[in-house]
């Protein structure tokens, strides 16, 4: 009997998993392996919310493998060391892993190559729809602007989407670590795993996505981002499924998946953008101080900003539009370093993907790919547009729950503002002018 290893990272699924499929085709038996790597924790990628969600994902995947004749093997240690040790145990003919785009993923792949040599097979196009770098302009390694990228992305060839395997046999007698028990920071996390992710997609009203995706109170987004981050669902399968269903909702949804691919191809080409300005504006950011802490706690006195930050604390997730507004407030109104906000988001977000988190933060801060780097998202104007009735704010800021209509967005104007809600930490009238003054653009 020949044996191969499928080293799983952010592809924790059976459906449309090229790594599992290639491993099954390469040998009689397959060991699906996940390594609990302390280097992930040391790099700051394993906060409690994501580890709790990951534990669900691992449990779900193991349960799905059992009826097929397989099981998930967990080992603890560095990915290269533990994979090489297992390869020796089972005399593996090959080891298969998904290609990543971060500097951490590149280091891991190099360590695996050093340990395994020609037995290692790195598979592109597992974590995204298009392979990062495959969609690029002539003479350049990546697109720096989304719209031309999207036009090319739409025409790029797609790989075949595959069904889940019907059988997958794993050798008996291999030692495995238990799934870690983790207490999350946020009490309202969704359940992790492929089955919850697929159920969410199957019940999602895609046809209403274009209509509702900017409506904060309606909560009309798919909420699939955590499942995409851990690979519980396949981005390629979601695009194929959405395009089969068709309509304006599907088109808008697919565009968002293209944005996800766009950020992955930027980070693949510029891995330093995870911590350095993609396009520096020479900013001299103000210190991380009491204003930043008020922002983190959802106590800025700007109801829409506070609602978003409190949703993040409670659910480990935030509506995309609220993410943009809260990020703009921190970087453009308070003029704090985007890395301050990105770190807080990465600590709490279940979907804390390095490419999308860091590069969206840079887009908002004006140091990234936005063609209008001085854009300011005024939280008051955004509240009127995205939450006109105030239901989203009332949901997350109970101190304001009894305020009528749009007054909930400007409680400081009331004759008797709620005593337990803070006054604005900056003058509301100065919001749009602060960044221009800081950058010397007045």
C-alpha positions in Angstrom: 0.0 0.0 0.0 1.3 3.4 -0.9 0.6 6.4 1.3 0.5 10.1 0.6 0.0 13.1 3.0 -2.4 16.0 2.5 -1.1 18.8 4.7 -4.1 21.0 5.3 -3.8 24.6 6.2 -6.6 27.0 5.1 -8.4 24.3 3.1 -10.4 22.5 5.7 -13.0 20.9 3.5 -13.9 17.8 1.4 -15.7 19.5 -1.5 -13.5 20.9 -4.2 -10.2 20.4 -2.3 -7.4 20.0 -4.9 -4.9 19.1 -2.2 -7.0 16.1 -1.0 -7.8 15.1 -4.5 -4.1 15.1 -5.6 -3.1 13.1 -2.6 -5.8 10.5 -3.2 -4.7 10.2 -6.8 -1.1 9.7 -5.8 -1.4 6.8 -3.5 -3.7 4.0 -2.1 -4.1 5.6 1.3 -4.1 9.3 2.4 -3.3 10.9 5.7 -5.1 14.2 6.0 -2.8 16.1 8.4 -3.2 19.4 10.3 -0.3 20.7 12.3 -0.9 22.8 15.4 2.2 25.0 14.8 3.5 27.2 17.6 5.1 29.4 14.9 1.5 30.4 13.9 0.9 31.5 17.4 4.2 33.3 17.7 3.4 35.2 14.5 0.2 36.5 16.0 -2.1 34.5 13.8 -3.8 32.3 16.5 -5.9 34.5 18.8 -8.7 32.9 20.8 -11.5 33.7 18.4 -9.9 32.1 15.4 -8.5 29.2 17.4 -12.0 28.4 18.8 -13.5 28.5 15.2 -10.6 26.4 14.0 -11.3 23.8 16.7 -14.9 23.5 15.3 -13.5 23.2 11.8 -11.1 20.4 12.7 -13.8 18.5 14.6 -16.2 18.9 11.6 -13.7 17.8 9.1 -12.7 14.7 11.1 -16.4 13.7 11.4 -16.9 14.1 7.6 -13.8 12.0 6.9 -14.8 9.0 9.1 -17.7 7.7 6.9 -15.3 7.7 3.9 -12.8 5.5 5.7 -10.5 8.3 6.7 -9.8 10.6 9.6 -8.0 13.8 10.4 -4.6 13.5 12.0 -3.4 16.3 14.3 0.2 16.8 15.3 1.8 19.6 17.3 5.1 21.2 16.3 6.5 23.1 13.3 4.8 22.2 10.1 8.0 21.0 8.3 9.3 19.0 11.3 6.0 17.2 12.0 5.2 16.6 8.3 8.6 15.1 7.7 8.3 12.9 10.8 5.0 11.6 9.6 6.3 11.1 6.1 9.0 8.8 7.6 6.4 7.0 9.8 4.2 6.1 6.8 6.9 6.0 4.1 4.9 8.6 2.2 5.4 8.8 -1.5 4.3 12.4 -1.7 3.1 15.3 0.4 0.6 17.8 -0.9 -0.1 21.4 0.4 -1.9 24.5 -0.8 0.2 27.5 -1.9 -0.1 30.6 0.3 0.6 34.2 -0.4 1.9 35.6 2.9 5.6 35.7 3.9 4.8 33.2 6.7 3.3 30.8 4.1 6.4 31.2 1.9 8.7 30.4 4.7 6.7 27.3 5.6 6.8 26.1 2.0 10.5 26.6 1.9 11.0 24.6 5.1 8.8 21.9 3.7 10.9 21.7 0.5 14.1 21.6 2.6 12.7 18.7 4.6 10.9 16.7 1.9 12.6 17.5 -1.4 10.9 16.3 -4.5 8.1 14.6 -2.5 6.5 18.0 -1.8 3.8 19.2 -4.2 2.5 22.7 -3.8 -0.9 23.3 -5.4 -1.9 26.7 -6.7 -5.5 27.9 -6.9 -6.8 26.2 -3.7 -7.4 29.3 -1.6 -8.6 31.7 -4.3 -10.5 31.6 -7.6 -7.6 32.8 -9.7 -4.0 31.9 -9.0 -2.3 34.9 -7.5 0.1 36.2 -10.2 -1.7 34.4 -13.1 -3.9 37.5 -13.7 -1.4 40.3 -14.3 -0.8 43.2 -16.7 1.9 43.0 -19.4 5.3 43.5 -17.9 4.1 43.7 -14.3 3.7 41.1 -11.5 0.3 42.3 -10.2 -2.5 44.7 -10.7 -2.5 47.8 -8.4 -6.0 48.9 -9.3 -9.1 46.7 -8.9 -11.2 47.6 -11.9 -8.7 46.5 -14.7 -7.9 43.5 -12.5 -11.6 42.6 -12.4 -12.0 42.9 -16.2 -9.1 40.5 -16.7 -10.2 38.2 -13.9 -13.6 37.7 -15.4 -12.0 36.4 -18.6 -9.3 34.2 -17.0 -9.7 30.4 -17.3 -11.1 28.7 -14.2 -10.0 25.3 -12.9 -12.6 22.5 -12.7 -14.6 22.4 -9.5 -14.7 18.9 -8.0 -17.2 17.0 -5.8 -16.2 15.6 -2.4 -14.4 12.2 -2.5 -16.6 9.1 -2.1 -13.9 7.2 -0.3 -10.6 8.2 1.3 -8.8 5.5 3.3 -6.3 6.5 6.1 -3.8 4.1 7.6 -4.7 2.7 11.1 -2.6 3.1 14.2 -1.3 6.7 13.8 -1.1 8.8 16.9 -3.0 12.1 16.9 -3.3 15.1 19.2 -6.7 16.0 20.5 -8.5 19.0 19.1 -7.6 21.9 21.4 -10.3 23.4 23.7 -10.3 27.1 23.4 -12.4 29.8 25.0 -13.0 32.6 22.5 -12.9 36.3 23.4 -16.2 37.0 21.6 -19.2 35.0 23.0 -21.2 35.2 19.7 -19.0 33.3 17.3 -20.6 31.3 14.5 -20.0 27.5 14.4 -16.9 26.5 12.4 -16.7 23.8 9.8 -17.6 22.8 6.2 -21.1 21.6 7.0 -22.2 24.9 8.7 -20.5 26.9 5.9 -22.3 24.9 3.1 -25.6 25.1 5.0 -25.2 28.9 5.2 -24.5 29.2 1.5 -27.4 26.9 0.5 -29.9 28.9 2.5 -28.6 32.3 1.5 -30.9 34.6 -0.5 -28.3 35.5 -3.1 -30.9 37.2 -5.3 -31.2 40.0 -2.7 -27.4 40.5 -2.2 -27.1 43.6 -4.4 -30.2 45.1 -2.8 -29.2 44.4 0.8 -25.4 44.2 1.1 -25.0 47.8 2.1 -27.9 47.8 4.5 -26.4 47.4 7.9 -29.7 46.8 9.7 -30.8 44.1 7.2 -27.7 42.0 7.8 -28.0 40.9 4.3 -24.4 39.7 3.6 -23.6 36.0 3.3 -21.4 35.9 6.5 -19.3 33.4 4.6 -16.0 35.2 5.2 -14.9 33.0 8.2 -15.6 29.9 6.2 -13.6 31.2 3.2 -10.7 32.2 5.5 -10.4 28.6 6.8 -11.2 27.0 3.5 -14.4 25.4 4.8 -16.0 26.5 1.5 -14.2 26.9 -1.8 -14.1 30.3 -3.4 -14.0 28.7 -6.8 -17.1 26.6 -6.0 -19.0 29.7 -4.7 -18.3 31.6 -7.9 -19.4 28.7 -10.1 -22.5 28.2 -8.0 -23.4 32.0 -8.0 -22.9 32.2 -11.8 -25.2 29.2 -12.3 -27.9 31.0 -10.3 -27.3 34.2 -12.1 -28.9 37.7 -11.7 -27.7 41.0 -10.4 -27.2 39.6 -6.8 -24.9 36.9 -8.1 -22.9 39.4 -10.2 -22.4 41.7 -7.1 -21.5 38.7 -5.0 -18.9 37.4 -7.5 -17.4 40.9 -7.6 -16.7 40.7 -3.9 -14.9 37.4 -4.3 -12.9 39.1 -7.1 -11.9 41.7 -4.5 -10.7 38.9 -2.3 -8.6 37.5 -5.1 -7.3 41.0 -5.9 -5.9 41.5 -2.4 -4.3 38.0 -2.4 -2.5 38.8 -5.7 -1.2 42.1 -4.2 0.1 40.5 -1.1 1.7 37.6 -3.1 3.6 40.2 -5.1 4.3 42.6 -2.2 4.4 40.4 1.0 5.8 43.4 2.9 2.5 45.2 2.5 1.3 43.1 5.5 3.2 45.6 7.7 4.6 48.4 5.5 2.8 51.0 3.4 2.1 49.8 -0.1 2.2 53.5 -1.2 3.7 55.7 1.5 2.2 59.1 2.0 4.8 60.1 4.5 2.3 60.1 7.3 3.4 60.9 10.8 0.6 59.1 12.6 -0.6 60.3 16.0 0.2 58.1 19.0 -1.9 55.1 20.0 -3.5 56.7 23.0 -6.9 57.2 24.8 -8.6 58.0 21.5 -7.5 54.7 20.1 -8.7 52.9 23.2 -12.1 54.6 23.0 -12.3 53.4 19.4 -11.5 49.8 20.4 -14.1 49.9 23.2 -16.8 51.4 21.1 -17.0 54.6 23.2 -16.1 57.3 20.6 -19.5 59.1 20.9 -20.2 58.4 17.2 -23.0 55.8 17.3 -22.3 54.1 14.0 -18.6 53.7 14.8 -19.4 52.4 18.2 -22.0 50.0 16.9 -19.5 48.4 14.5 -16.8 48.0 17.2 -19.3 46.5 19.6 -20.5 44.0 17.0 -16.8 43.0 16.5 -16.3 42.5 20.2 -19.5 40.4 20.5 -19.4 38.3 17.3 -15.8 38.3 16.2 -17.2 39.6 12.9 -18.4 43.0 11.5 -20.4 44.0 8.5 -18.1 45.1 5.7 -19.5 48.6 5.4 -19.1 49.1 9.2 -15.5 47.9 8.8 -14.8 50.6 6.3 -16.5 53.3 8.4 -14.7 52.3 11.6 -11.3 52.1 9.9 -11.8 55.5 8.2 -12.7 57.0 11.6 -9.5 55.7 13.2 -7.1 56.6 10.3 -8.7 59.6 8.7 -10.5 61.3 11.7 -8.3 60.3 14.6 -5.2 60.0 12.3 -3.9 56.8 14.0 -1.6 54.4 12.2 -3.6 51.8 10.2 -1.5 49.1 11.8 -3.1 49.9 15.1 -6.5 49.1 13.8 -5.4 46.2 11.7 -3.9 44.5 14.7 -7.1 45.0 16.7 -9.2 43.5 13.9 -6.8 40.6 13.5 -7.1 39.8 17.2 -10.9 39.6 17.1 -12.0 38.8 13.6 -12.8 35.1 13.0 -12.1 35.8 9.3 -8.9 37.7 10.1 -7.2 37.0 6.7 -3.9 38.8 6.4 -4.3 39.8 2.7 -7.8 41.1 3.0 -7.5 42.7 6.5 -4.2 44.5 5.9 -4.9 45.6 2.4 -8.4 46.8 3.2 -7.0 48.8 6.1 -4.4 50.3 3.7 -7.1 51.1 1.1 -9.0 53.0 3.8 -5.9 54.7 5.2 -4.8 56.0 1.8 -1.6 54.1 1.8 -2.9 51.2 -0.3 -4.5 50.7 -3.7 -7.3 53.3 -3.4 -7.0 55.7 -6.4 -8.4 58.5 -4.0 -6.1 58.2 -1.0 -7.6 61.3 0.7 -11.1 59.8 0.7 -12.8 60.3 4.1 -15.9 58.2 5.1 -17.8 60.6 7.3 -19.5 58.4 9.9 -22.5 60.7 10.1 -23.1 60.8 6.3 -22.5 57.0 6.2 -25.0 56.5 9.0 -27.7 58.3 7.1 -27.0 56.2 4.1 -26.3 52.8 5.5 -28.5 52.8 8.6 -31.2 55.5 7.9 -33.7 54.1 10.5 -31.0 53.6 13.1 -31.8 49.9 13.7 -28.2 48.8 13.4 -27.1 51.3 16.0 -29.9 50.4 18.4 -29.0 46.8 18.1 -25.5 47.3 19.2 -25.6 50.4 21.4 -28.3 49.8 24.0 -27.8 53.2 25.6 -29.4 54.7 22.5 -32.1 52.1 22.0 -34.9 54.4 23.0 -33.9 57.4 20.8 -36.4 58.0 17.9 -35.5 58.0 14.2 -32.3 59.5 13.0 -31.7 61.3 16.2 -29.9 58.1 17.3 -27.0 59.0 15.0 -26.5 62.5 16.6 -27.5 62.1 20.3 -25.4 65.2 21.3 -28.0 67.4 19.6 -30.7 66.3 22.0 -31.8 68.6 24.9 -31.1 65.7 27.2 -28.5 63.3 25.7 -28.3 59.8 27.3 -26.2 60.2 30.4 -24.5 56.8 30.0 -23.3 57.4 26.4 -20.1 59.5 25.8 -19.9 62.8 24.0 -18.0 62.7 20.7 -14.3 62.5 21.2 -13.8 64.9 18.3 -15.9 67.8 17.1 -18.3 66.3 14.5 -17.9 69.3 12.2 -14.2 68.8 11.9 -14.3 65.2 10.6 -13.5 65.7 6.9 -10.9 68.4 7.5 -8.7 66.6 10.0 -6.8 64.4 7.5 -6.2 67.2 5.0 -4.8 69.3 7.8 -2.6 66.5 9.1 -1.2 65.8 5.6 -0.7 69.5 4.9 -3.2 69.6 2.1 -5.2 72.7 3.4 
